[in-house]
Amino acid sequence: MFKFFENPVLQRELLVNLRMNRAFLLLLLYQVLLAAVVYLAWPQDNVRLDLSEGSNSSQLIDLFFLGQFVLASLMTPSFAAGAVSGEKERKTFEMLIASPLHPKSIVMGKLVAAMTHLAILIFSSLPIVMLCLPLGGVSIYEVLAAYFALILAVITFGMISIAGSSFFKRTSASLVVSYLVILPLALACVVFWQSMSDLGETRLRVTFGVLPGLSAFICIPLFYVAASRKLYPPDMGSEGNEVVDLEMESEQAVGLVIQPDQFPDKLFAPPKRKTLMADGLNPVYDKEMRSEIFGQGTLMLRIAIQISMVLAIILMAVFLYIFRFLAPWYIAYVVVFNVLIGPVFSAGSVTSERERETLDLLLTTTITPWQILWGKLLSGLRVSTVLTSFVAFPIILAVPFVADFRVNMLSFLAYLVIIILTCLTTSMLALFCSCLFRKTSVSLLVTYTIIVMLYCIPLANQFFADNFFRNSEASAVAKKLTISSPFAAAFEFPLYVKNGEGAMAFEPARGDEPALFGYPYADMVHFGSFVLFALVMNIVLFAAMIWLFNMRWRVSTSTA
């Protein structure tokens, strides 16, 4: 029988989630961040808002809600994507579905418990919003519409994550697929909200009249699908592991047959070793490279590749052929894809050894930390690089077919450097986090958090400074801090093509301006700073991991 109020799953999840220390810490950080944004953007003594039009105040509140929406979109999978897959990882999934609790009650309990914490975060920002209302320019109905849209988005994204979690046995796979589905939807919502900023009444009608129907259209089928997988679980009796034909799954996962004995497949998926390994080879590298390339989950790879390729076809047509001056946006798409996919194959490199209780055995061998780390790094990097090349290939293909791109060879070489450094950095950060934490899911979440801080926070900081501290020292400092972001490097590097109005999207350096290879000197310096920052950071991370293996774990293992 379906139960909501007397739901043991809901009660247990709420008690566990809301009593954890991280719940209070996250609430504190969330409030401090939002309060800091409002405080910094608040008009000072020497600045006066034009309340007759309300443009600045409405811009502040729009920025406030869009910031909340982006944070909620990023946090929702971290709360909900492990709801069911976490039960499989803890080996409690079969006990849960064998209980007399109705499958719908299980799904509803998991969904409400995961969304309750996010709802608390969202509504806790109400006092800060109330402080902004006296500035004028925004009505109380627009605030209610914004909160209503936030709640609908959280419920929809939470249901997507719960449904994804029911299909996968690993939280890492569920996280990746959830983000792949949620991020395009979140981007579409941001574009819709911003495009209708001048149509207040129409935006209110769409928010209250159309969005609930769209949310129900997505959530209801996913709810019943997730519940049906509890009523008729396809992986019962195998501790969450579905019995599959690996050869058939590998063909379906990438849409082609991988031949390990042929070029170039053998470069990233060499065949299983049938002879003894020669002396002097790195056994960790050999073992990891020859392991099953689809070991992280065939369903996750199949969905990830299919979604990314469908999006790549649309974005390639728009950004590389129709509106060629927007080509950096396609580079941004490739970077986002690697950010989502890359950490998955390295975040469990060391934590999996801990989970299998083989780390101590590995540390007591004669294999050096250098061999262990570069073997695991390259094995994870090969998969993420190959998958990223699927969506990066249209960039190389567009150059010989588009005349505007042929005169921008240096720019496209720079874009490829950005993609390669992004692949290396995401894998290196994931491997580093894998060395620090005990669980793969924790390692993956921390990796995503660090990547967001390095890649996205500087851009948000620059956007905020440009809008509220334009032509000030703070704006110049904010721009310098973007050297850690490949997105900033892609958009700062010049691309000399004509936009729809016949004007150059980026003007070449004139004779009286400092230039390097014909490009503006400031843009080249920014790109060089990004390359230098990425290389130095990767070297430091790798050196820190070697130090950890040598000084921390080997000593503790030998003394034990």
KOLMIDO-772998 format. One line per field, with one value per residue (C-alpha): residue number from 1; residue in one letter; x, z, y. Coordinates in steps of 0.02 Angstrom, whole numbers, padded with zeros to 5 digits. Each point is the difference from the previous one (the first is absolute). Example, Ala and Ser with C-alpha at 12.3 -4.5 7.8 and 13.67 -1.06 7.14 Angstrom:
BEGIN
vovo: 1:2
kolba: A:S
X: 00615:00069
Z: 00390:-00033
Y: -00225:00172
! end
This chain:
BEGIN
vovo: 1:2:3:4:5:6:7:8:9:10:11:12:13:14:15:16:17:18:19:20:21:22:23:24:25:26:27:28:29:30:31:32:33:34:35:36:37:38:39:40:41:42:43:44:45:46:47:48:49:50:51:52:53:54:55:56:57:58:59:60:61:62:63:64:65:66:67:68:69:70:71:72:73:74:75:76:77:78:79:80:81:82:83:84:85:86:87:88:89:90:91:92:93:94:95:96:97:98:99:100:101:102:103:104:105:106:107:108:109:110:111:112:113:114:115:116:117:118:119:120:121:122:123:124:125:126:127:128:129:130:131:132:133:134:135:136:137:138:139:140:141:142:143:144:145:146:147:148:149:150:151:152:153:154:155:156:157:158:159:160:161:162:163:164:165:166:167:168:169:170:171:172:173:174:175:176:177:178:179:180:181:182:183:184:185:186:187:188:189:190:191:192:193:194:195:196:197:198:199:200:201:202:203:204:205:206:207:208:209:210:211:212:213:214:215:216:217:218:219:220:221:222:223:224:225:226:227:228:229:230:231:232:233:234:235:236:237:238:239:240:241:242:243:244:245:246:247:248:249:250:251:252:253:254:255:256:257:258:259:260:261:262:263:264:265:266:267:268:269:270:271:272:273:274:275:276:277:278:279:280:281:282:283:284:285:286:287:288:289:290:291:292:293:294:295:296:297:298:299:300:301:302:303:304:305:306:307:308:309:310:311:312:313:314:315:316:317:318:319:320:321:322:323:324:325:326:327:328:329:330:331:332:333:334:335:336:337:338:339:340:341:342:343:344:345:346:347:348:349:350:351:352:353:354:355:356:357:358:359:360:361:362:363:364:365:366:367:368:369:370:371:372:373:374:375:376:377:378:379:380:381:382:383:384:385:386:387:388:389:390:391:392:393:394:395:396:397:398:399:400:401:402:403:404:405:406:407:408:409:410:411:412:413:414:415:416:417:418:419:420:421:422:423:424:425:426:427:428:429:430:431:432:433:434:435:436:437:438:439:440:441:442:443:444:445:446:447:448:449:450:451:452:453:454:455:456:457:458:459:460:461:462:463:464:465:466:467:468:469:470:471:472:473:474:475:476:477:478:479:480:481:482:483:484:485:486:487:488:489:490:491:492:493:494:495:496:497:498:499:500:501:502:503:504:505:506:507:508:509:510:511:512:513:514:515:516:517:518:519:520:521:522:523:524:525:526:527:528:529:530:531:532:533:534:535:536:537:538:539:540:541:542:543:544:545:546:547:548:549:550:551:552:553:554:555:556:557:558:559:560
kolba: M:F:K:F:F:E:N:P:V:L:Q:R:E:L:L:V:N:L:R:M:N:R:A:F:L:L:L:L:L:Y:Q:V:L:L:A:A:V:V:Y:L:A:W:P:Q:D:N:V:R:L:D:L:S:E:G:S:N:S:S:Q:L:I:D:L:F:F:L:G:Q:F:V:L:A:S:L:M:T:P:S:F:A:A:G:A:V:S:G:E:K:E:R:K:T:F:E:M:L:I:A:S:P:L:H:P:K:S:I:V:M:G:K:L:V:A:A:M:T:H:L:A:I:L:I:F:S:S:L:P:I:V:M:L:C:L:P:L:G:G:V:S:I:Y:E:V:L:A:A:Y:F:A:L:I:L:A:V:I:T:F:G:M:I:S:I:A:G:S:S:F:F:K:R:T:S:A:S:L:V:V:S:Y:L:V:I:L:P:L:A:L:A:C:V:V:F:W:Q:S:M:S:D:L:G:E:T:R:L:R:V:T:F:G:V:L:P:G:L:S:A:F:I:C:I:P:L:F:Y:V:A:A:S:R:K:L:Y:P:P:D:M:G:S:E:G:N:E:V:V:D:L:E:M:E:S:E:Q:A:V:G:L:V:I:Q:P:D:Q:F:P:D:K:L:F:A:P:P:K:R:K:T:L:M:A:D:G:L:N:P:V:Y:D:K:E:M:R:S:E:I:F:G:Q:G:T:L:M:L:R:I:A:I:Q:I:S:M:V:L:A:I:I:L:M:A:V:F:L:Y:I:F:R:F:L:A:P:W:Y:I:A:Y:V:V:V:F:N:V:L:I:G:P:V:F:S:A:G:S:V:T:S:E:R:E:R:E:T:L:D:L:L:L:T:T:T:I:T:P:W:Q:I:L:W:G:K:L:L:S:G:L:R:V:S:T:V:L:T:S:F:V:A:F:P:I:I:L:A:V:P:F:V:A:D:F:R:V:N:M:L:S:F:L:A:Y:L:V:I:I:I:L:T:C:L:T:T:S:M:L:A:L:F:C:S:C:L:F:R:K:T:S:V:S:L:L:V:T:Y:T:I:I:V:M:L:Y:C:I:P:L:A:N:Q:F:F:A:D:N:F:F:R:N:S:E:A:S:A:V:A:K:K:L:T:I:S:S:P:F:A:A:A:F:E:F:P:L:Y:V:K:N:G:E:G:A:M:A:F:E:P:A:R:G:D:E:P:A:L:F:G:Y:P:Y:A:D:M:V:H:F:G:S:F:V:L:F:A:L:V:M:N:I:V:L:F:A:A:M:I:W:L:F:N:M:R:W:R:V:S:T:S:T:A
X: 00000:00065:00049:00065:-00010:00035:00143:00149:00116:-00043:00017:00166:00073:-00056:00075:00165:00017:-00058:00100:00167:00130:00013:-00184:00033:00165:-00080:-00140:00127:00105:-00154:-00062:00171:00023:-00170:00019:00173:-00069:-00138:00118:00129:-00132:-00094:00010:00133:-00009:00069:-00113:-00186:-00117:-00120:-00161:-00106:00047:00060:00126:00144:-00106:-00089:00169:00059:-00151:00008:00183:-00048:-00131:00104:00142:-00118:-00065:00174:00051:-00159:00026:00178:-00044:-00158:00090:00122:-00149:-00107:00114:00056:-00172:-00019:00176:00064:-00110:00080:00175:-00040:-00077:-00167:-00098:-00074:-00054:-00087:-00101:-00039:-00083:-00192:00018:-00082:00122:-00086:00026:00185:00021:-00105:00096:00168:-00057:-00076:00148:00125:-00098:-00040:00177:00003:-00170:00069:00147:-00114:-00126:00137:00049:-00169:00063:00139:-00124:-00113:00146:00010:-00185:00007:00123:-00146:-00012:-00069:-00174:-00043:-00085:00162:00087:-00136:00014:00189:-00016:-00139:00111:00145:-00105:-00065:00178:00064:-00142:00026:00188:-00018:-00117:00121:00140:-00106:-00049:00181:00053:-00122:00086:00180:00095:00127:-00031:00136:-00091:-00166:00080:00073:-00160:-00103:00112:-00004:-00189:-00021:00128:-00082:-00169:00075:00079:-00166:-00085:00131:-00019:-00190:00004:00124:-00084:-00166:00072:-00087:-00167:-00045:-00184:00031:00139:-00117:-00134:00124:00074:-00166:-00092:00125:00145:-00105:-00064:00175:00064:-00142:00030:00180:-00023:-00152:00068:00170:-00084:-00092:00155:00102:-00138:-00018:00185:-00032:-00152:00086:00187:00104:00153:-00078:00115:00160:00026:-00044:00107:-00095:00063:00051:00095:00154:00036:-00178:-00004:00166:-00069:-00158:00094:00097:-00097:00147:00097:00166:00134:00141:00121:-00020:00061:-00050:-00110:00149:00072:-00138:-00074:00142:-00048:00014:00176:00023:00186:00115:00039:00176:00124:00007:-00182:-00114:-00121:-00126:-00004:-00012:-00139:-00102:00019:-00054:-00148:-00175:-00024:-00185:00031:-00077:-00169:-00058:-00169:00081:00118:-00138:-00114:00143:00060:-00174:-00050:00165:00000:-00179:00045:00163:-00090:-00117:00135:00122:-00126:-00039:00172:00117:-00100:-00147:00069:00185:00052:-00074:00125:00071:-00169:00029:00169:-00093:-00117:00148:00076:-00165:-00012:00176:-00033:-00147:00081:00185:-00003:-00106:00142:00131:-00097:-00001:00180:00061:-00166:-00045:00159:-00059:-00175:00071:00124:00147:00087:00113:00053:00039:00102:00107:00055:00160:-00098:00049:-00130:00052:-00048:-00164:-00056:00046:-00072:-00166:00000:00026:-00127:-00136:00059:-00011:-00186:-00048:00108:-00075:-00177:00039:00074:-00172:-00071:00163:00020:-00123:00122:00135:-00127:-00065:00170:00023:-00184:-00023:00102:-00006:00077:00146:00074:-00016:00112:00092:-00164:-00058:00168:-00024:-00174:00072:00131:-00141:-00093:00156:00046:-00179:00006:00162:-00057:-00167:00083:00141:-00120:-00106:00154:00058:-00170:00001:00161:-00077:-00169:-00062:-00158:-00011:-00163:00078:00155:-00107:-00106:00152:00080:-00153:-00001:00182:-00026:-00149:00105:00142:-00099:-00167:00019:00130:-00121:-00143:00115:00048:-00182:-00046:00146:-00037:-00182:00020:00181:00028:00161:00068:00152:-00111:-00055:00181:00047:-00151:00055:00176:-00071:-00082:00167:-00055:-00153:00010:-00164:00081:00152:-00111:-00100:00153:00097:-00042:-00098:-00003:-00166:-00145:-00159:-00175:00016:00162:00110:00149:-00040:00177:00102:00182:00136:00042:00173:00012:-00061:00112:-00023:00070:-00019:-00125:-00111:-00030:00136:-00121:-00099:00158:00061:-00166:00009:00182:-00045:-00136:00121:00133:-00125:-00068:00173:00064:-00156:00011:00184:-00033:-00145:00102:00147:-00118:-00069:00175:00040:-00157:00047:00181:-00013:-00173:-00064:00159:00066:-00164:-00011:00178:-00017:-00164
Z: 00000:-00046:00153:00012:00180:00081:-00117:00088:-00147:00008:00189:00000:-00142:00079:00168:-00077:-00125:00107:00154:-00089:00031:-00186:-00003:00120:-00083:-00172:00064:00076:-00158:-00109:00106:00011:-00189:-00041:00133:-00067:-00176:00059:00114:-00136:-00127:00121:-00047:00098:00065:-00162:-00110:-00025:-00086:-00128:00082:-00133:-00120:00123:-00124:00123:00141:-00115:-00069:00178:00043:-00167:00034:00174:-00062:-00147:00122:00110:-00151:-00059:00175:00019:-00171:00047:00174:-00040:-00077:00146:00118:-00108:-00121:00136:00073:-00077:-00065:00177:00062:-00130:00050:00185:-00050:00080:-00162:00005:00181:-00045:-00145:00099:00136:00003:-00046:-00166:-00141:-00024:00185:-00018:-00148:00080:00163:-00088:-00105:00142:00115:-00131:-00045:00178:00032:-00161:00041:00168:-00088:-00125:00126:00120:-00127:00020:00130:-00118:-00142:00112:00027:-00188:-00029:00071:-00138:-00121:-00178:00047:00060:00131:-00134:-00097:00158:00029:-00182:00017:00158:-00080:-00152:00116:00092:-00164:-00067:00158:-00004:-00186:00012:00157:-00088:-00146:00121:00096:-00163:-00057:00167:-00022:-00163:00062:00129:00030:00061:-00113:-00156:00064:00034:-00175:-00090:00113:-00038:-00186:00001:00125:-00065:-00172:00086:00124:-00141:-00092:00159:00022:-00182:00018:00161:-00069:-00170:00083:00127:-00085:-00012:00183:-00018:-00136:00103:00148:-00105:-00073:00171:00085:-00151:-00107:00111:00119:-00149:-00070:00170:00019:-00178:00048:00181:-00009:-00131:00086:00168:-00067:-00090:00159:00100:-00128:00017:00185:-00033:-00136:00029:-00145:00113:00143:00067:-00065:00131:-00124:-00143:-00158:-00099:-00171:-00152:00006:-00186:-00048:00125:-00062:-00176:00058:00115:-00135:-00156:-00076:00024:00090:-00072:00131:-00124:-00133:-00016:00074:00121:00077:00054:00128:00018:-00022:00005:00155:00032:-00042:00030:00145:00021:-00051:00131:00030:-00043:00120:00065:00062:-00170:-00093:00111:-00005:-00188:-00038:00117:-00070:-00070:00043:00179:00068:-00069:-00176:00023:00063:-00149:-00125:00067:00018:-00178:-00076:00090:-00035:-00185:-00025:00082:-00097:-00168:00046:00077:-00142:-00129:00100:00064:-00136:-00160:00023:00127:-00024:00112:00146:-00024:00178:00066:-00078:00087:00162:-00037:-00025:00164:00093:-00072:00060:00170:00020:-00074:00041:00191:-00005:-00064:00123:00159:00047:-00045:00181:00094:-00091:00070:00174:-00032:-00060:00147:-00118:00032:00136:-00116:-00138:00116:00063:-00175:-00083:-00120:00026:00033:-00165:-00094:00095:-00030:-00182:-00041:00080:-00071:-00180:00013:00055:-00118:-00152:00021:00035:-00145:-00123:00051:-00007:-00175:-00058:00030:-00038:-00173:-00083:00042:-00106:-00134:-00012:-00037:-00181:-00045:00065:-00083:00153:00107:-00117:00040:00185:00013:00151:00089:-00030:00056:00159:00021:-00015:00131:00115:-00024:00029:00159:00061:-00026:00097:00141:00031:00007:00111:00122:00008:00033:00136:00086:-00017:00101:00139:00026:00039:-00107:-00187:00012:00121:-00109:-00153:00087:00070:-00173:-00078:00138:-00030:-00189:00022:00114:-00127:-00161:00040:00158:-00081:-00145:00120:00097:-00160:-00054:00170:-00002:-00177:00042:00168:00003:-00183:-00042:00175:00070:00062:-00179:-00060:00143:-00037:-00180:00051:00112:-00150:-00054:00083:-00113:-00174:-00041:00023:-00101:-00145:-00006:00025:-00144:-00160:-00143:-00155:-00086:-00052:00100:-00073:-00026:-00097:00141:00068:00158:00060:-00072:-00041:00083:-00091:-00044:00150:00124:00085:-00088:-00002:-00160:-00058:00152:00137:00130:00148:-00069:-00031:00176:00072:-00099:00049:00182:-00010:-00077:00131:00143:-00061:-00023:00169:00090:-00078:00044:00180:00017:-00068:00114:00149:-00039:-00012:00169:00076:-00063:00058:00166:00065:-00055:-00027:00171:00087:-00093:00039:00186:00011
Y: 00000:00172:00103:00176:00064:-00170:-00038:-00084:00038:00184:00007:-00089:00104:00164:-00046:-00051:00142:00146:-00051:-00013:00134:00036:00052:00144:00043:00005:00111:00120:00009:00023:00145:00082:-00011:00076:00134:00045:00021:00117:00096:00030:00052:00111:00185:00094:00178:00071:-00107:00023:-00120:00068:-00058:00080:-00137:-00129:-00070:-00021:-00070:-00122:-00052:-00035:-00106:-00092:-00037:-00058:-00123:-00062:-00033:-00100:-00095:-00047:-00055:-00103:-00080:-00049:-00062:-00099:-00151:-00005:-00026:-00114:-00094:-00122:-00033:-00173:-00035:00033:-00143:-00113:00055:-00032:-00168:00046:00016:-00175:00018:00163:-00069:-00159:00103:00018:00184:00044:00045:00168:00037:-00039:00117:00137:-00014:00011:00148:00102:-00035:00055:00157:00053:00058:00101:00074:00058:00082:00089:00066:00052:00133:00088:00126:00053:00024:00104:00119:00027:00038:00179:00043:-00005:-00062:-00173:-00046:-00129:-00104:-00016:-00059:-00130:-00056:-00018:-00107:-00102:-00032:-00047:-00129:-00074:-00011:-00086:-00127:-00035:-00015:-00106:-00120:-00014:-00042:-00128:-00085:-00002:-00072:-00145:-00052:-00003:-00098:00139:00175:00067:-00061:00067:00170:00016:-00046:00113:00148:-00039:00009:00142:00125:00026:00021:00123:00099:00007:00064:00137:00054:00003:00102:00127:00016:00045:00120:00147:-00092:-00011:-00045:-00128:-00079:-00014:-00086:-00123:-00036:-00037:-00071:-00096:-00052:-00110:-00099:-00022:-00055:-00126:-00062:-00043:-00056:-00115:-00122:-00004:-00032:-00152:-00064:00012:-00085:-00140:-00041:-00031:-00108:-00102:00027:-00067:-00021:-00098:-00137:00079:00137:00135:-00070:-00038:-00150:00066:-00057:00113:-00018:00047:00142:00070:00007:00089:00118:00091:-00044:-00094:-00160:00020:-00113:-00008:-00078:00136:00179:00122:-00099:-00087:00168:00028:-00175:-00128:-00184:-00107:-00062:-00184:-00008:00043:00183:00049:00061:00187:00036:00091:-00132:00130:00085:-00165:-00065:00162:00026:-00177:00003:00012:00176:-00010:-00052:00161:-00051:-00032:00083:00160:00007:-00038:00137:00124:-00026:00003:00160:00087:-00046:00060:00165:00008:-00011:00143:00110:-00036:00060:00157:00052:-00065:00026:00119:00125:-00028:00144:-00100:-00144:00022:-00055:-00171:-00008:00037:-00146:-00118:00060:-00028:-00176:-00042:00077:-00119:-00156:00018:-00016:-00158:-00108:00064:00040:-00185:-00041:-00007:-00004:-00160:-00078:00050:-00066:-00166:00002:-00020:00167:-00070:-00142:00125:00110:-00145:-00051:00059:00109:00182:00136:00079:-00159:-00020:00178:00025:-00172:00043:00176:-00054:-00141:00122:00136:-00113:-00033:00181:00061:-00124:00045:00187:-00023:-00057:00174:00093:-00077:00122:00141:-00080:-00043:00179:00079:-00063:00029:00178:00137:00114:-00137:-00034:00171:-00037:-00153:00070:00028:-00177:-00068:00101:-00076:-00175:00044:00058:-00165:-00105:00095:-00017:-00188:-00011:00114:-00086:-00170:00063:00083:-00159:-00107:00120:-00005:-00189:-00001:00106:-00082:-00174:-00008:00023:00098:00125:00014:00036:00132:00090:-00004:00081:00131:00046:00007:00117:00110:00007:00011:00084:00105:00117:00031:00037:00115:00093:00014:00071:00123:00058:00035:00083:00062:00044:00094:-00026:-00088:-00141:-00036:-00009:-00117:-00111:-00018:-00052:-00135:-00084:-00076:-00162:-00018:-00081:00087:00170:-00055:-00057:00163:00111:-00076:00097:-00077:00110:-00038:00111:00002:00012:00188:-00012:00065:-00095:-00097:00037:00141:-00042:00102:00161:00058:00117:-00132:-00130:-00166:-00176:-00103:00131:-00026:00129:-00016:00002:-00147:-00101:00037:-00061:-00161:-00027:00030:-00133:-00126:00037:-00011:-00167:-00076:00061:-00060:-00174:-00014:00053:-00122:-00145:00042:00009:-00172:-00073:00079:-00076:-00172:00014:00090:-00039:-00168:-00098:00050:-00043:-00165:-00052:00045:-00093
! end
